[in-house]
């Protein structure tokens, strides 16, 4: 593998803060940093529409948004966003893809020429994009958003300068040349209204963006990997799309890794394919530029829900597989010669579920915490830096090493020292729901005749109605479930349970009733249904 170690110095990294909707500029050998007015505007509309991924309130700025614009929560633009969420699955990166293709011309926003975003993201159509654009322009005027944005320019400037100094100066942008993207075509959007997520869209096929949320500290290592990850999407997505089309095994890997419970934001197999290849190249960057420990990087991604990451990493390098069913993960993480003893089994309650854990006694040995990457947080187990514990949660086992206090905890109102930074590793990859886990151990049922619904020629859903023989469907029973999916494909009634097969994977859906906006959003009364959805085979072979 190549070892590209040259980094841009702070002197050669030229940072340009473009406020508002001024014309885009592209400079050779420079990285452009922006706060986009239209990204903040689109993000605000999604926040008012109650998109949970746009609704964090961790900073004073984020906390100021709702009071300032609450009177517009039922604005037509916000209502249409809610409709797009329910009918087309608009959310997560889809609004950002829309936003980065906007420009401000003669007093209103418009889509850039040639930016057919419905070709980039099938959740948009020409009709919905045009309608949302018109309503967005109305919202911009009605809410006087321009005045709010201008009043916060000092805040945007402060965050942008810190991000440039603490983060961008540490990235080797030359590394991206080998994939067709040099610094002049890599840009950063500071996203102060953003929640914990970031995005890596490409504009008009030429400009790669890393859309990064505002942070109290941009110097943390995870922020570096975050930015590299988003830039890597620009070339990794095309590679993943080609493999997905040509390689049956890669498609299976992508199908098998979908987990709507742990990772609802990666709900399609092609999206999961994009993530796999992007994460593999992010690991490659960290190994080549920061001498990161490869095994730790791979195990960290497995812990995040990507069990086949080593296979994908081997597809982009000459890497030989090192993890087998007989591999001693503890020995890889802690060292071959480290001795330890397990403490007493303890338990805590997390989100209503029990988590079991054991503190490891390392017999006086000390770990070098610099060898471990911060990839997880927890605030349920009292720990000190260097503490090691095994825990079991939702049927999975993990090893976790405490790296110290996460200072965000104090900002978020937690007591001093409670929010901990952890380096977490998955010890096994068995993770699936069963009908007994969802409905109860004693449930009895029969399945009706297989039926199908064609969404489009390349996407067919198969389903069977369940006849619940031993479960009385009452309001109390349904109160155990929360809606996380809507559709109008199945002729079900409240309390009906169905097993759906989609893209080779099975899900249990429980009908929780008609969506209250079914008629308002153009469906027959009662046709649009709310479901609680559970994956039944997360790692099918």
PEKA-V758431 format. One record per pair of residues at least 4 apart in sequence whose C-alpha atoms are under 6 Angstrom apart, sorted by sequence separation. I is the first residue (numbers start at 0). GAP is how many residues later the second one is. D is the distance in whole Angstrom. If there is no record, write none. Layout:
I/GAP/D
I/GAP/D
This chain:
46/4/6
65/4/5
75/4/6
82/4/6
83/4/5
84/4/5
89/4/6
103/4/5
117/4/5
124/4/6
127/4/6
131/4/6
137/4/6
138/4/6
139/4/6
161/4/6
162/4/5
163/4/5
164/4/6
176/4/5
180/4/6
202/4/5
221/4/6
224/4/6
231/4/6
232/4/5
239/4/6
242/4/5
251/4/6
258/4/5
259/4/4
274/4/6
284/4/6
285/4/5
286/4/5
295/4/6
301/4/5
313/4/6
322/4/6
329/4/6
330/4/5
348/4/5
391/4/5
409/4/5
434/4/6
435/4/5
454/4/6
472/4/6
500/4/5
518/4/5
45/5/6
56/5/5
73/5/6
84/5/5
103/5/4
139/5/5
175/5/5
176/5/5
201/5/5
265/5/6
286/5/5
300/5/6
301/5/5
313/5/5
330/5/5
348/5/5
391/5/4
408/5/5
435/5/5
454/5/6
500/5/4
517/5/5
518/5/6
56/6/5
83/6/6
102/6/5
117/6/5
175/6/6
201/6/5
265/6/6
285/6/5
347/6/6
390/6/6
453/6/4
499/6/6
518/6/5
46/7/5
102/7/6
117/7/5
201/7/6
243/7/5
347/7/5
390/7/5
452/7/6
499/7/5
517/7/6
46/8/5
101/8/5
200/8/6
346/8/5
389/8/6
452/8/5
498/8/6
101/9/5
199/9/5
346/9/4
389/9/5
451/9/6
498/9/5
100/10/6
101/10/6
172/10/6
199/10/5
345/10/6
388/10/6
408/10/5
451/10/4
497/10/6
517/10/5
100/11/6
345/11/5
388/11/6
450/11/6
497/11/5
198/12/5
344/12/6
387/12/6
404/12/5
450/12/5
496/12/6
513/12/5
197/13/5
344/13/5
387/13/5
405/13/5
449/13/6
496/13/4
514/13/6
197/14/5
254/14/5
386/14/6
404/14/6
405/14/5
449/14/5
495/14/6
513/14/6
514/14/5
253/15/5
342/15/5
386/15/5
404/15/5
405/15/5
448/15/6
495/15/5
513/15/4
514/15/6
13/16/6
15/16/5
16/16/6
17/16/5
18/16/6
19/16/6
342/16/5
385/16/5
403/16/6
404/16/6
447/16/5
494/16/5
512/16/6
14/17/6
15/17/6
16/17/5
19/17/5
209/17/6
342/17/6
384/17/5
403/17/6
447/17/5
493/17/5
512/17/6
253/18/5
341/18/5
384/18/5
402/18/5
446/18/6
493/18/5
511/18/5
193/19/5
253/19/5
340/19/6
384/19/5
402/19/5
446/19/5
493/19/5
511/19/5
209/20/5
340/20/5
401/20/5
445/20/6
510/20/5
187/21/6
190/21/6
191/21/5
209/21/5
339/21/5
400/21/5
445/21/5
509/21/5
184/22/5
185/22/5
186/22/5
187/22/5
188/22/5
189/22/5
190/22/4
191/22/4
339/22/4
400/22/5
444/22/5
472/22/6
508/22/6
509/22/5
185/23/6
187/23/6
190/23/6
399/23/6
444/23/4
508/23/6
399/24/4
444/24/5
508/24/5
47/25/5
398/25/6
443/25/5
507/25/6
207/26/6
398/26/5
443/26/5
507/26/5
397/27/6
442/27/6
506/27/5
359/28/5
397/28/5
506/28/4
48/29/5
359/29/5
397/29/5
506/29/5
199/30/4
358/30/4
396/30/5
505/30/5
198/31/6
199/31/6
357/31/5
465/31/5
201/32/6
357/32/5
465/32/5
44/33/6
48/33/6
199/33/6
239/33/6
279/33/5
356/33/5
464/33/4
239/34/5
356/34/4
463/34/6
87/35/5
355/35/5
463/35/5
355/36/5
462/36/5
236/37/5
239/37/6
354/37/6
462/37/4
354/38/5
461/38/6
378/39/5
461/39/5
487/39/6
378/40/5
460/40/6
487/40/5
235/41/6
377/41/6
460/41/5
486/41/6
235/42/5
377/42/5
486/42/6
376/43/6
485/43/5
376/44/5
485/44/5
232/45/6
376/45/6
485/45/6
231/46/6
375/46/5
484/46/5
482/47/6
373/48/6
374/48/5
482/48/5
483/48/5
373/49/5
482/49/5
372/50/6
481/50/6
166/51/6
165/52/5
166/52/6
165/53/5
228/53/5
162/55/6
76/58/5
76/59/6
38/60/5
20/83/6
433/102/6
432/103/5
431/105/5
431/106/5
302/122/5
302/123/4
299/125/5
298/126/5
61/131/6
55/139/5
53/141/6
30/152/5
29/153/5
30/153/6
28/154/5
29/154/5
32/154/6
34/154/6
28/155/5
31/155/5
32/155/5
33/155/5
34/155/5
27/156/5
30/156/6
32/156/6
26/157/5
25/158/6
9/159/5
7/164/6
6/165/4
255/282/6
255/283/5
4/284/5
255/284/6
2/285/5
57/354/6
